[in-house]
């Protein structure tokens, strides 16, 4: 046992304290109370200084504390019951004073059982642990925090560390005197086939044959299906036999496209326990002819395809519903063309991917007009409008006919969440499209109608938007009454155009005469469009309502298109966005001076739009509206051609001999200026994050601007720094999930700026890899004096370094110091008189108590002497040989039988104590006289 001080520096104050007390005592003679004051004051200061040094009494701890650290990562996921059984067996061997706790870990660590001496068994692990990685460092650090006084950690794991650095925790473990034992647990590899790598040449050329190498690993011989895809299109599909161990397969494929190439290798087999390791990616780039994505109307075929093919441009044609949902699918094209495509057919997420491909990766974009494009297509406030050089709203709103619009919105319980939020956003957008004199009404319904916005002219837009956004969901669905109320609110209003939009995702609880209601409304110039949201909507009824009401029916699968639908309905109702007076466009850009040197053909119509502030007008109408406009959006360039491509609106322009040249030149101008990537990319996993090493043989020292996006279009924050000429490091704030990432590298040199578009893939965690991770546990066990064993017999053995407990005595010293301090104040104020008086009073009280006690003892002893004398004089009591005690003899007339006894010297009845008592009695009598 000993004493430890946590704040040793405070003890230096004892030196000046002793010096001051010495000078004070030596300087003048002290009275008795002065000495006491000096002692009290010095003692109080001494105790307070000791308290400030934070002392603790340290004594040996016989109990041993053990943390069982259980690996619950994917590689040992089937071993949990085995680990629990081992922990149960070990707890039965511990002593009564021993304690143990349980911690589980994967990517993170969680406590399963607090440290205690209870032997209650655990039936299962309950902590929320991410099994995708083995973070040994996290598990050991978490466990060490539960052993502040030292102890032992027993780790159940396969030792494969895939995240963190376990060796970094060794100094902490040694500092806390914690030993680490390792009970090896075998990995789960009974049935597994993994793709370990896929390799292709980084630069390829269209038309050449390239080699694709795929390396796999299998736990046993079995049949598998191998698939290799290029840009999400399967190019190889074969049934193969893999042998136990590593396997390499080589395939040949003719490159049929240019641009960015994304190869994906997959393997499938029966009984595969870890599908996470079945896929690997590899990226390459192909040089060849230009390639564009053409999105055409679902009901028509675009006239642009043969024009572009005639110049050797590769064209991939998509319908709106066929558009891909991955960013790399758009990056393989130099430009994206929209030919009369409505926004109501394109989900918001896919619009965002197109916007990212233009802004962040320099792709081109061209929107061609028609009755389903621009404002008429519902692009108001969409990502596509953001990237275009024109606004969908027009300057001539004052010329629009008077409009009355009522939105009938389903707010029943089934609309809760994403659907009701998008519906409210759609209604709010409609407010922005209407003029102040236009009439708007909003009716929300469940099992009854709720008038949210009274049908009247707009006067306070902000208030109306707040009312719309206040709609909440709940209740059933009853359509007829609400629709009837909408018709009644419009039928008597003096408006040129009256329109109702009904949105619902359910079926009405009642049936009314819908056909009579809608047809009577149409007779009063009220039209009706309907929107069916999701699978539960009554499509048949809604389709009939739109036909009876001379409107449009929208069958919505993706709720994100709802805002575009309401926008389109609002615009179509006015019908004034189409400028259909024949005109000769004016050429406003020198880019086209050569092509139009012989004159400009006549056009019939276009869609009215407004030029954005920094955009460039290249062709304009007689009303100074844009016919062709362009601007740079981020790294890309976009164009807006507000007439159509079919010839209906373009008229003589589409029949003109220079029309194919115009189209091809326009598409060429939209192509990005992107060089081949001069950088090699190396992906590394850091401590809790991912980092990229970019190397260039050119030895660049110019700063790089790196943009990284996921396949869904999410931007990943990254920091770039120069390590050496031509050597850069890209650091991410967190660890990237396995998968494919797209990257644009902008080299901001002194004289020019160049852009490189590439990508990289993050492989699956080493947790699922047969090549394994770092095995740091061997070093940790050795450095902490632990033990590697397959048995738990010694889990509670004596520690190499005996553990100790600390008990702080700081509070006790503070209390004692203050008591002495207050005592010193008392003595200085009142002197020693009160204390002496108190002392004498207590002493005299004790003396009187002693005399009373003595008197009582003397009387008791006197009585005892008297009894003894009486015994001696009474013949009825005799001493016998058989017993040292006195026995009574009975008095009878029978003759006493004489027994010859050995004569003994009679023993005195009165003992020495009795004699002393007699002397005390005589002394008492004399004092009495």
Buried (B, 14 or more C-beta within 10 A) or exposed (E): EEEBBEEEEBBEBBEEBEEEBEEBBEEEEEEEBBEBBBBBBBBBBBBBBBBBBBBBBBEEBEBBBBBBBBBBBBBBBEBBEEBBEBBBBBBEEBEEEBBBBBBBBBBBBBBBBEBEBEEEEBEEBEBEBBBBBBBBBBBBBBBBBBBEBBBBBBBBBBBBBBBBBBBEBBEEBBEBBBBBBBBEBEBBBEBBBBBBBBBBBBEBEBEEEBEBBBBBBBBBEBEBEBBBBBBEEEBBEEEBEBEEEEBEBEBEBEBEBBBBBBBBBBBEBEEBBBBBBBBBBBBBBBEBBBBBBBBBBEEBEBBBBEBBEEBEBBBBBBEBEEBBEBBBBBBBBBBBBBBBBBBBBBBBBBBBBBBBBBBBBBBBBBBBBBBBBBBBBBBBBBBBBBBBBBBBBBBEBEEBEBBBBBBBBBBBEBBEEEBBBBBBBBBBBBBEBBEEBBBBBBBBBBBEBBBBBEBEBBEEBEEBBEBBEEBEBEBBBBBBBBBBBBBEBBBEBEBEBBBBBBBBBBBBEEEBEBEEBBEEBBEEBBBBBBBBBBEEBBBEBBBBBBBBBBBBBBEBEBBBBBBBBBBBBBBBBBEBBBBEEEBBBBBBEEBBEEEBEEEBBBBBBBBBBBBBEEBBBBBBBEEEBBBBBBBBBBBBBBBBBBBBBBBEBBBBBBEBEBBBBBBBBBBBBBBBEBEEBBBEBEBEBEEBEBBBBBBBEEEBEBEBEBBBBBBEBEEBEBEBEBEEEBBBBBBBEEBBEBBBBBBBBBBEEEEEEBBBBBBBBBBBBBBBBBEBBBBBBEEBBEBBBBBBBEEBEBBBBEBEEEBBEBEBBBEBBBEBBBBBBEBBBBBBEEBBEEBEEEEEEEEEEEEEEEEEEEEEEBEEBBEBBEEBEEEEEEEEBEBEEEEEEEEEEEEEEEEEEEEEEEEEEEEEBBEEEBEEBBEBBEEEEEEEE
